[in-house]
Structure formats: structure tokens, C-alpha cells
Amino acid sequence: MKIGVIMGGISSEREVSLQTGQEMISHLDRSRYEVVPIVIDQRADLIAQVQQADIDLAILALHGQYGEDGTVQGTLETLGIPYTGSGVLASSLCMNKQLSKMLLKAVGVHTPTGFCWQGMDDYDPQEVEQLGYPVIVKPNAGGSSIGIQLVHNEKELLPAVQEACNLDQTILIEPYIKGTELTCPIVDGEVLPIIGIRSAHSEWFDYKAKYEADGAEEKVIQLPPITQQRVRETALASYRLLQCKVYARVDMILCQDIPYVLEVNTLPGMTAGSLLPKSAAAAGMTFTQLLDRIIASSLHERKQEWEMVQYV
């Protein structure tokens, strides 16, 4: 089977995507797959490069806009090329934090309750004062904690909002919930070992904590049985509600035994230090076995989807 690993892209997470792609390439079983790296530098690259490579499957190592938001998935479906991970709908929903949070709240899933601003025209320090400091300021789309800041007072608010608005016209202001940071990787509808995260040098799991060496302590966490069940059920409910397929990662804050969903990642990082491979290893899966499972599940999922379209 000829596999194209699509990485790079045009989002602020390009460098993380390149790391993810290279890590995947290094762990794909060469006795089973012919591997072709496909590096995207601009939107116009995708169709030409994919067609030229003549691949049987696209492994998506992209992150952020034009990669994780359904656009690339839709392009590949138009070209008739199977791809890994969730489909167009789930990819689009999960990239839009505001919309996904509204859907989660509607079915009773806890998630930080704040408000949404459409650019600097909505800037209103009084509204934040009423919410109460500290708050988290974040772009509505994007990941890897890029553009997200913990704001303790009004003096810090304006620069944080300006930075977030530089990345996305729509931004979210949420109360900072202090608790235990958790991540719940899910593969084929199965919750893998839950990982607890403790940042080494910052108050929360920011970009440096995620990607710098020794930036955070990340290990499988043992929770009380009732809490463990609640966390797992919340992760699965979020995964299913947002129509995720094959694999995803649900990020949470556990506060007073209540899991608050922060976001659902449909293409979680797969670098050497990423959380999903760590969780898979704790479940007894090597990186290569994890990729094999993602590939097999994705091919099955795309076949089912396309058969349903043909039937209709």
C-alpha cells in the first residue's frame, strides 16, 4: 500500500505538524507500506502533490486550520482518496471551540462557561470584570495552546486579546478553572489510559510545557473508581456527540471531581513526546502498532462512508 504522509500546512501549528509527520514516517512499517512524505506549503499544493504521488491512503499529520478543520478532508473526499481520522463534519465542529462547547453543554457535559468576542470591536474589560479574574483568552480555532494566555488582571487583558485576535477573528474568554489537567485519548471508541499533566514551570499546560524538554510531567493517572468512570464517560460522550471517528483526544480539567471538557482534538499530536503515543504505550501498543490500527480503522471508516453515499 502506498501511503502519503501529509504534513506542514499553513496554520500556526506548522512546525508541530512537521514533527508529527516525521515521527509517523519513522515508525511506519516499511514491510507493509510504501511511504511518501507530502509537505504542504500553501493551499494550492495539496491537490497537485496528492495526485502526483498516486497514493492509496493519506495519513494526516496536519494541525490547525486547513488541515484539522475539515477542508483538507473534504478535498481528499472529492479526489476519492481515503484519509486517516475523523470526517469533514467532526473535523469542522471540533476546530470551532465555541460551537463544540455549545453542543456539549446542550447534553449536560461540563465545560468552562465564558463568552465570545468577534474581534477588537467587542473588547469590553467590564464584561471580563463581571466574569472575574483570572481568565483564559484563546483563539476560537487552533491548537497547541498557540495564542492562549492566562490573564490575571485588566492590565494583562488587552495584549492577550490583541494576540488572540491576530490569530483568529473570533476569540473566547473563559474562567480559569484550577484543577488537575487530564487528557483522554480514544482509539476506535476505546478510551486509552488517562494521562494526568502537571506543568513544570507554568500555571497551566501552555506551549512551552507541551513542547520543551521537561516542560511538564505527563503520566498515567490513577483516579478513584467513580471519578475514573465519570471522566471516561465524559470523554466518550464528547467523542460520540461531535461525530469523531478512528481516533481523537479529549482534554479536560478535573475540578472537585467534575471533569470540564476544554476541547476535543481530531488530529492530536503524534510527536515523540505527544500524549496519544504515551497513552497507547501504557496500553501495550507500540507507535507502529498504533499507526497500523489507525490506518486499518480509517480505511474501514472511509469505505463505510462512501458505500453509504453510493447507496443514497
Residue pairs with C-beta under 8 A, 6 or more apart in sequence:
1 32
1 33
1 34
1 56
1 57
2 33
2 34
2 36
2 53
2 54
2 55
2 56
2 57
3 28
3 33
3 34
3 35
3 36
3 55
3 56
3 57
3 58
3 59
3 295
4 36
4 37
4 38
4 50
4 53
4 55
4 57
4 58
4 59
5 21
5 24
5 25
5 28
5 35
5 36
5 37
5 38
5 59
5 61
6 21
6 38
6 40
6 46
6 50
6 58
6 59
6 60
6 61
6 62
6 72
7 17
7 18
7 20
7 21
7 22
7 37
7 38
7 39
7 40
7 61
7 62
8 14
8 17
8 18
8 21
8 39
8 40
8 41
8 62
9 17
9 40
9 62
9 63
9 64
9 66
9 67
10 40
10 41
10 42
10 43
10 65
10 66
11 17
11 62
11 63
11 64
11 65
11 66
11 67
11 68
11 142
12 64
12 142
12 144
12 146
12 147
12 167
13 63
13 64
13 67
13 142
13 143
13 144
13 146
14 64
16 63
16 144
16 211
16 269
16 271
17 61
17 62
17 63
17 64
17 67
18 39
19 269
19 271
19 272
20 61
20 63
20 269
20 270
20 271
20 274
21 37
21 39
21 61
23 270
23 271
23 272
23 274
23 287
24 59
24 61
24 270
24 291
25 35
25 37
27 286
27 287
27 288
27 291
28 35
28 59
28 288
28 291
29 288
29 291
29 292
32 292
33 295
36 53
36 55
38 49
38 50
38 53
38 55
38 58
39 45
40 46
40 49
40 62
40 67
43 66
46 72
46 75
47 75
47 79
50 58
50 76
50 79
50 81
51 79
55 81
56 82
57 81
57 82
57 83
57 84
57 295
57 298
57 299
58 76
58 81
58 82
58 83
58 84
59 83
59 84
59 291
59 294
59 295
60 67
60 68
60 72
60 73
60 83
60 84
60 85
60 267
61 267
61 270
62 68
62 72
62 267
63 143
63 144
63 267
63 269
64 95
64 141
64 142
64 143
64 144
65 71
65 95
65 141
65 142
66 72
67 267
68 91
68 94
68 95
68 143
68 265
68 266
68 267
69 91
69 92
69 95
69 96
69 141
70 87
70 88
70 89
70 91
70 92
70 95
72 83
73 83
73 85
73 86
73 87
73 88
73 91
74 88
76 82
76 83
77 83
77 88
82 298
82 299
82 302
82 303
83 298
83 302
84 246
84 294
84 295
84 298
85 91
85 245
85 246
85 247
85 248
85 266
85 267
85 294
85 298
86 94
86 243
86 244
86 245
86 246
86 248
86 266
86 267
87 243
87 245
87 301
87 305
89 243
90 242
90 243
90 244
90 245
90 248
90 266
91 266
91 267
93 99
93 100
93 103
93 242
93 243
94 100
94 242
94 244
94 248
94 263
94 264
94 265
94 266
95 141
95 266
96 140
96 141
97 138
97 140
97 141
97 172
97 263
98 116
98 140
98 170
98 172
100 242
100 263
100 264
101 111
101 112
101 261
103 241
103 242
104 111
104 238
104 241
104 242
104 261
105 111
105 113
107 237
107 241
109 234
109 237
109 238
109 241
109 261
110 234
110 258
110 259
110 260
110 261
111 260
111 261
111 262
112 136
112 174
112 175
112 177
112 253
112 260
112 262
113 174
113 175
114 131
114 135
114 136
114 172
114 173
114 174
114 175
115 127
115 131
115 172
115 173
116 140
116 170
116 171
116 172
116 173
117 123
117 124
117 161
117 170
117 171
117 172
117 173
118 169
118 170
119 165
119 169
119 170
119 171
120 161
120 162
120 165
123 158
123 161
125 154
125 157
125 158
127 173
128 135
128 151
128 154
128 157
128 173
129 154
131 173
131 175
132 175
133 151
133 152
133 153
133 154
134 150
134 151
134 152
134 175
134 176
135 150
135 151
135 157
135 173
135 174
135 175
135 176
136 148
136 149
136 150
136 151
136 172
136 173
136 174
136 175
136 176
136 204
137 148
137 149
137 151
137 157
137 160
137 161
137 164
137 171
137 172
137 173
138 147
138 148
138 149
138 164
138 171
138 172
138 174
139 146
139 147
139 148
139 164
139 167
139 168
139 170
139 171
139 172
140 168
140 170
140 171
140 172
141 168
141 170
142 167
142 168
143 263
143 265
144 207
144 210
144 211
144 269
145 205
145 206
145 207
145 210
146 167
146 207
147 163
147 164
147 166
147 167
147 168
148 164
148 206
149 156
149 160
149 163
149 164
150 176
150 203
150 204
150 206
151 157
151 160
161 171
164 171
165 171
176 204
177 253
177 255
177 260
178 253
178 255
179 253
179 254
179 255
179 256
179 260
180 196
180 221
180 253
180 254
180 255
181 196
181 197
181 198
181 199
181 204
181 205
181 251
181 252
181 253
181 254
182 194
182 195
182 196
182 197
182 221
182 231
182 251
182 252
182 253
182 254
182 259
183 194
183 195
183 197
183 249
183 250
183 251
183 252
183 275
183 279
184 191
184 192
184 194
184 231
184 232
184 235
184 249
184 250
184 251
184 252
185 191
185 192
185 195
185 247
185 248
185 249
185 268
185 275
185 276
185 279
185 280
186 192
186 235
186 236
186 239
186 244
186 247
186 248
186 249
186 250
187 246
187 247
187 280
187 290
187 293
187 294
187 297
188 246
188 247
188 293
188 297
189 236
189 239
189 240
191 232
191 235
191 236
192 276
192 279
192 280
192 282
192 283
193 220
193 279
193 282
193 283
194 220
194 221
194 223
194 228
194 231
194 232
194 279
195 218
195 219
195 220
195 221
195 275
195 278
195 279
195 282
196 218
196 219
196 220
196 221
197 205
197 209
197 216
197 217
197 218
197 275
198 216
198 217
198 218
199 205
199 206
199 209
199 215
199 216
200 209
200 214
200 215
200 216
200 217
201 208
201 209
201 215
202 208
202 209
205 216
208 215
209 215
209 216
210 216
210 269
211 271
211 273
218 275
218 278
220 279
220 282
223 231
223 254
224 257
226 257
227 254
227 257
230 257
230 258
230 259
231 252
231 254
231 259
234 250
234 252
234 259
234 261
235 250
235 252
235 259
238 250
238 261
238 264
239 248
239 250
239 264
242 264
244 264
244 266
245 297
245 301
246 294
246 297
246 298
246 301
247 268
247 276
247 294
247 297
248 264
248 265
248 266
248 268
249 264
249 265
249 268
249 275
249 276
250 261
250 263
250 264
250 265
251 261
251 262
251 263
251 264
251 265
252 259
252 260
252 261
252 262
253 259
253 260
253 262
254 260
268 274
268 275
268 276
269 275
269 276
270 276
270 277
276 290
277 287
277 290
280 286
280 287
280 289
280 290
281 287
285 293
